[in-house]
Amino acid sequence: MHGARWSRILVASALLGAANDARADQDDGSAGRVTPAIAAGVWTLAQLLPSPLLVTGSHHVGGGVRWQITPFVYSFGVAARPVRMFIVDPIARHSGALELYGSPEWACCAPDGGTGWIARAGGRLYVPLAGHGESLAASLGGSYYRASGGDGAALEVGAYLFFSIVGITVTVSPKLERREVISALTLRYF
């Protein structure tokens, strides 16, 4: 009986030692590291992917695309590094955050043959609704836009799934002629 017990202790000690050796080999810094240049390249490529838009206005429906740059986020849902600049982990957003953003977009059907380009600057509040925001999060925001035909204010609501990577946002701009309501399938990787 004592021999079986000692043999289990020896086997457990050997396994623990092997696990510590493997962990030490991984912690040497050579495996799994991403250089800042590669990280910047991946971030830039992810930012170039636009979110598709469904543009609805007075008596028509069309399409468009939207990009977003986030220069500042204050996350009240994470303890480590609550302030983020440009590269924002999805968990920092969906766990609860305040965000400032800029958003160039192209939305069809500008009035009088004007350009479809719209520039927005605004802010959003993200609130976790289910599973600390990992399952469901919501946003409420406002923006100022510049577009052909005039400038104005817009309100936005959104819902996000899959760790806030995929979402639906609806932007209402009452004075943005022929593009009063813009719905977006929002894709956010960073």
N, C-alpha and C positions, 0 to 999 in steps of 0.2 A: 504494500500500500504506500509506504513512504517512498519507495523507488519510483512509482508511477507519478507521484506528486513532484518529486525532484526533476523527473524527465520533462514534465509539463513546464516547470519553471525555466529549465534550460532552453527548451524550444521557444517559449515566449520571449526570453532574453535575446536569443539569436534573431528572432523576427524583429524585435524592437531595434536591435543594433543595425540590422540590414535596412530598415526603414529610415533610421537616422542618417546612415551613409548615403542613401539615395537622395534624401532631402538636402544634404550638404552638397552633393554634386549639382543639384538643380539651383541652389542658391549662389553658385559661384559667379552669376551674372552673365555667363556666356549663352545660355539657352533661353529662348523666349523673350528676348529684349527687342524692342522696336526703336529704331533711331528716331530722333526728332524730325529728320528730313522725310522719312517714310510716313510718320504720323501726319505731318503737314500735307504730304501728297494725297494720302487717303482722305483727309478732311476736305481738301480742295475738290477732289473728284466727287465726293458725296454732296458738296454744296452745289455742284453744277447740275445735279439731277433735279429737274423742276417738279412741282406738284401740279397735277392736271386740274383745270378749273371747269366748272359748269356755270356759264354766265347767263343770267335771266334778267330781262329788262322789259321795257314797255313793248309788248307784242312780239317778242322774239326770244330765241334761245340760241346760245352759241358756246364756244369753247375758249380756252386760254391756258396759260401756264404761269406759275408763280415760283419765285425763289425767295429764300429768306436768309438774312444775315443777322446773327444775334450777338451784338457786341457786349451785352451785359445781362447777367442773371444773378439774382440773389435767391438762393434756395433756403427756405426755412424748414425743409424736410430732411436735410442731411446735416450732420455735425461737422464732417471734414470738408474744409474748403467751401463754405457756403457761397462765396462770390466766385463766379465763373465768367471768363471772357472768351467769346467766340466759340471755343470748343466746349460744348455742354453735354455731359453725360445724360442720357434720357432719364436716369433715376433722379438727377437733380431737378429736372422739370416736373415729372409726374408725382413726386412726393410732396410737392407744394413749392411754388416759386413765383417771384415777380420777374418779368422779362422786359427788356427794351429791345426793339428789333427794327430793321429796315427791310423793305420788301419791294423789289422791282417785279412787275408782272406785265404780261401782255394779255389783254382781254378783248375779244372780238367786238365788232359792232359799234365802234366809236361814232358819234353823231357827225354829220356833215363831212364825211370822208377824213376826219381827223385821225391822228395816230392812236393805236390801241394801247400804247404803253402807259402804265400807271406807276407812280412812285409813292410808296407809303412809309411812314415812320410812326411807330406806336408802342404801346405797352400792353402786356397781358398778365393776368393773375391765373395761375394753375392751381387747382384744388384736387387732391386725391379723393375718389369716391368709393372705390372698392379695392381691397388688397394693397393698401398703402399707395394706390395709384397704378400699381403694376397691372391690374385687371381693367380698371376704368378710372380715367381722370377727366376733368372738365376745365375749360378756360373761358374767361370773360375778358374782353379787351376793347380798346379803342385806338383809332389811328387818325392821322391827318394824311390826306392824299393830294397829289398833284396829277392832273390828267388834262388831256385836251378837252376843252369845254369848261374848265374851271377847277377850283380846289374845294376841299370840303372835309367834313368829319365823317367817320364811319364807326359803327359798332360791330363787334364780332363775338360769337359764341362758338365753342368747339367741344368735341368729345373725342377721347383718345383711348386706344386699345393697344395690346401687345407692347407693354412697357413704354407707351407714348410714342412709338415709332410710327404707327398708322393712326390717322385721325380724320375727322370730318369737321370742317369749319364753315360757318356761314357768315359772310361779311355783308352788312347792309349799309349802303351809302345812298340815302334818299335823293341827293342832288347830283349823283353821277349818272347823267342821262343815258338811257339804253343799257346801263350796266348797274342797276340799282341793287341787285342781289347777286353775289358771287359765292358759289359753294366750291370748296376745295377738298380734294382727297389729299390730305397733308401727309407727306413722307418726311420724317425727321430722323436722321441717323446720329447727328451731333448737335 
